[in-house]
Amino acid sequence: MLSQILYALPFLAGGFALTLWVSLLVVVLSLIAGVLLGVGLVYGPAPLRWSVRIFSDTIRGIPILVLMFFVYY
């Protein structure tokens, strides 16, 4: 049993490293997108403000479980 765990350990470590990398990438990209949308909402022209507001209100209005199913499938 211990040999199976030791055999799988490098694969698990690789998966963990990949998970950390993807998480970091998503955090950075979402931070950039959030800042750009926030600046557009506050300082942008009226059509951009309306578009950002509609997008934000739509996403906030959808229950999280529905969003999870939508993203998963």
N, C-alpha and C positions, 0 to 999 in steps of 0.2 A: 504494500500500500504506500509506503514512504517513497519507494522508487517511482511510482506513478506520479506522486505529487512533485518530486524533484524533476521528473521529466517534463511536467506541464508548467513548471515555474517560469522558464524563459518565455513561453508563449503568453502566460498571464502578465508578466512584466511588460512585454511588448504591447499587449492590449491596453494595459494601464497607461503606458507612455502615450500611445495613440489617443486614448480618451482625454488625457490632460492636454495634448496638443490641440485637439478639436475644440475642447472647452475654451482654451485660451483664444483660439481663433474666433470663435463665436462671440465671446465677450468683447473682443476688440472691434469686430465688425458691427455688433449691435450698439456699442458705444458710439461709434462713428455715425451710424444711421440715426440714432436717437438725438445726437447733437445737431445733425443736419436738419432733421425734421423739427426739432425744437426751435432752431434759429429761423427756419422757414415759417413756423407758426407765429413767431413773435415779430419778425422783421420783414417777412415776405410780402409780395403783392397779394391783393385780395383773392384771386383765383387759387394761388398756392396755399394761402391760409385756409380757405374753404376745403381744399382737397385734403390737406393734412388733418383738419378737424374731422372731416367725414371718415377718413381712414381710422383715426384714433378712436372716435366714438363707436365705429362699427366693430373694431377689434375688442374694445372694452365691453361692448354689449353682448358678445357671444360668450356663452359659458365655457369655462376652461376644458371641460370634458369634451365638448364638441370640437374645440380647437385641437385637442390631443388626437381625437379620432381622425380629423381632417389631415393633420400632419402625418400621422402614422400610415394611413391608407392613401 
